[in-house]
Each structure stands twice: as C-alpha cells, then as structure tokens.
Amino acid sequence: MTAPIELHTWATPNGKKVAIALEEMGLPYTAHFVNIGKGEQFDPAFLEIAPNNRIPAILDPDGPDGAPISVFESGAILQYLARKTGLFCGPTQRDRVMVDQWLMWQMGGLGPMAGQANHFLKYAPAMEPPQVLPYAQDRYRLETQRLLGVLERQLEGKDFVAGDFYSIADMAIYPWVVGSEERGQKFDDKPNINAWMQLIGARPLTAAGMAVGTAARDAAPTDPESQKKLFGLK
C-alpha cells in the first residue's frame, strides 16, 4: 500500500484549500501542523520542502514515476493533485483553462488582498503598540470588496466558478470567502455568492477539509510574542 501524502499545514485559508482537495479526491494523507505562531515555519526541516517558509506544503511518497516529490505553494499543490488524480480540473481542455484562470485569480488577487485586509483590520490594531492605519484598512477592504463583486458576477447562472462542475478553483476560493465578514465584507447584495457558499458548505468532504487543524489553531496563543513569530519579526 502506498504511504500517505504528508500535509504540512496550519488552519489558514491556504492550508484549508489543500486539505479540502485531499479529502474530496480521496487521497490518504497525514496532517502535520506547523504552528506559525511559534515560528515553526522557519524550522530547517520545514524549509527543505517549503523554501518560502509558508504553509501549506506536501510530501508525496508516490510522486511522478513513483519517486517522492515535495510541492509548496497552495495553487501548485492543487494543480499537482488534480493532475495526479485526474479529478476536479475540468472535463475538457476549455474547462481546464477556465479552472486555471480562476485559480490564478484567487492566488494573485483575492488571497493576497483579503489577507492584507485581515492583517490591517484584525492583527495590526491588536499589536503592541496598536497599529490602526485607516488608509491601509480601507485600501485592502475595498479591493477585497471589488474582487468579491467580480466573483458575484462570475457566478451568475452558474453553480460553480468555472461552470457546472466543482473544481480546484472553488476549493481555492471558498476558504477565502467564508469568514469575510471579519474583513469588513457584507453579502446582503451577493445572492450568487451566498448560494455558492451554501452549495459548497453542504459537501461533507469539503467540510472535513475545512475542519483540519482548527482545534490546534484555536488552542494556540495569540499574544504579542506569537504575532512577532507569525510575521517573522525579531
């Protein structure tokens, strides 16, 4: 029997998207939690598979040609797993192009902008001393709002972001949309996103992926020292 994939992760949106994929694809895996509040993302052993010191990363003992392979960057991991299984990447070449461009949209747009909004709205004000920066808060909150408007329009008449099939693009986007209220977003005027969230949230395997590592994360301290380690500050 093939050894399980090693998932090195923490319960962030980027970590959750890969856990969702592993669950939905039925791939055996073991989760190793990298406590980013303790600075474990800078451990030399982790940097061997994730040189950018960011979660998630995977180590697949059964990589191409049966040789082990490590993969970092959540979007690259999703593409790798989709190619490995032939699942959730779209049934046609045209569909695959649609999936890839919305995956890149999340990686280059929604994720970074929502992440910065979360930082300046949630983390920075809790620092010592507090960093309340209205320009930065408005900049990233409004750009996240614009991007969610793009998603709302894309979902018009569609069940999923790339069409009538669930894909790695949905898996990538969903964890960044859920909980967006904390980043100053409202969904009263976004019926398409609301319907999409309900549809995806009702998938048992997606829910299982979303839950991976949440207990460990919720038990971790959030004191100023942990925040320094989280952001790589001395």
N, C-alpha and C positions, 0 to 999 in steps of 0.2 A: 504493500500500500504506500502511495506517495505521501511523504511528510507534508504536514500542513504549511501553508504560507504563514510567515511571521509578519504580523501587522504591528508596526511601532507607531503609536498614536497617542493622542490626548483628545478629550471630548470637546473639540472646537468644530466649527462648520467644515473646515478642510479635513479634519480627521473623520468626521461622521460620514462624509460622502464616500470614502473608500470602504468603511465598514458596511454601508448600505450595499455597495456593489458586491462585496464578498458574500453577504447574506443572500441577496437576490440571485446571484449566479450559482449559489450552492457550493461554493468552494470552501473546503476545510481550512480553517485558519486559527492561529492562536494570537491573542492580543497582548502586547507588551506596552504598558502605559509609560509614557515619557512625561514625567511631571515637569512641565515647563515653568512652574512657579518655584521649583527647586533648582532650576538651571540644568536639568538632565539632558536638555537638547544640545548642550555643549560638551557632553561626555565624549571622549575619543572613540569609544566603541560605536556610539550612535553616528558620529561624523563619518565613520567608514562607509555607512550606507546612505547617509543624508548630509553631504558636504556643505549644504547651505544652512545647517543647523535649524531646520524647520520640520515639523511633523506635517503629514504622515510620511512614512517610508515603508516599503515592504521588502522582504527577502523571500523569493520563491525558489525552493529547492529543485523544482521541476521547471526550469526555465527553457528557453529555446534550445533545441537539440538535447534536451534532458539535462543541461548544465544549470547550476544555480545562477540566479541573477538577482541583483538588488535594484530597486527603482525608487527614486524620490520625485517630488512634485506631484501633487494630487491629481492634476489633469493627466499627466503622463501615466500615472498608475491606472487611472480609469481606462485610458486607451489601451494600455497593455493588457489589462484583464478582459476587456471586450474582445480584443484580438485573440487572446488565449482561448476564450470560451466560444467566440462567435455569437455572443449574446449582447443585447441592448445597444448595439451600434447602428441599427437600421437595416431593414431587409434589402435595400437596393443601394447602388452607388450614390445616387442622388440623395437618398435619405441619409447616408453616412456623411455626406458633405454638410447637410443641414445640422446633423448632430454635432459635428466637429466645430462648426462656426458658433453654435450656441454654447458649447463647452468653452471655447476660447473667449466668448463674451463674458462668461462668468469669471474665468481666470484673470482676464485683463481688465474687467470693468467692475461688475457687481461685487466680487470678493474684495478687491483692494479698497474700493470706495466705502463699502459697508464696514469693512474692518477699521478704516480710519475714523468713520463716524462713531463706531463703538468706542474707539480709543479716546476721542476728544469729548464725547458725551458722558462716558461712564468711567473710564480709568483715570484720565488726566485730572478731573475735579477731585478725585479721591487721593491724589498724591500728596506728599509732604515736601514742600508746601503745595496747596491746591493749585492746579493749572487750569483755570477757566478761560478759554480762548474763544470768544464768540465768533470771530471770523472763521476759524478752523471748524468750529461746530457747525456753522451754517454752510460752509463750503461743502463738507462731506455729507451732511444730512440732505442738502438739496440735490447733490449729484446722485446720491442713492435714490432719492425720490424720482429723479429723471429716469434712472435706469429701471426702476420698477414700473414706470409708465411704459417704457419700451417692452418690458415683459408682458404687461397687461394687453398691449396691442397685438403682440405676437400670439397670445393665447386665444384671441378672438376666433371662435368657431373650431377650436382645437381642444382635445383632451390633454395633450402633452405638448411640450415646447417645440418638438420637431415634427409633430403631426399626430397620427392616431396610434402611436406606439410609445411605450415607456422606454427611456434611453438613459445612457450615462450623462447626457446633458441635464435631464431632470434631476438625476441623483446629485449632480454638482450644484445645481441652483437651489434646490429645495432647502438644504440646511441653512443657506444664507438668507432665505426669505422668512422662514419660521423664526419668530422672535424679533422681527424687525421693528416691532413697537418700541423695543429698548433703544433703537437707533433713531427714534423720532418719527417713525413712519406710521401712516394710517391706511386702512384698507377699505374704508367705507365706500370709496368710489372705484374699487377694483374688483368687480364681481368675477372676472375671469381668473384672477389670481386666487381669490377665495375658493372657487370651485376646484381649481387645480390643487390647491393645498389640501382640501378635503379628500380628493381622489387619491392623492399620493399618501396622505397620512393614514388612510384606511388600509394600506398594504401592510400585512403583518411582518414581512421580511424587512421592509423599509423601516418600520417602527423598531424592529430588533436592532438594526444597524444604528439608528438614532440613539438607542439606549446604551451602546457600547461605551464604557468608560465614564458614564455620567456619575456613578456613585463615587468613583475615585476622585473625579474633578470636584464634586460637591463637598467632599471631605477635606480637600486641600485648603490650606490657609490662604488668605488674600491680604495679608499685612503688607506694609510698605516694602519690607525686605524681599518678599516674594515678588512684588511688582518689579523691583530692580532686576532680579534674576530673570523674570519673564521677558523684559525688554533688553537684556544684555547690558545693563548699566553697572558701572563699577561702584 
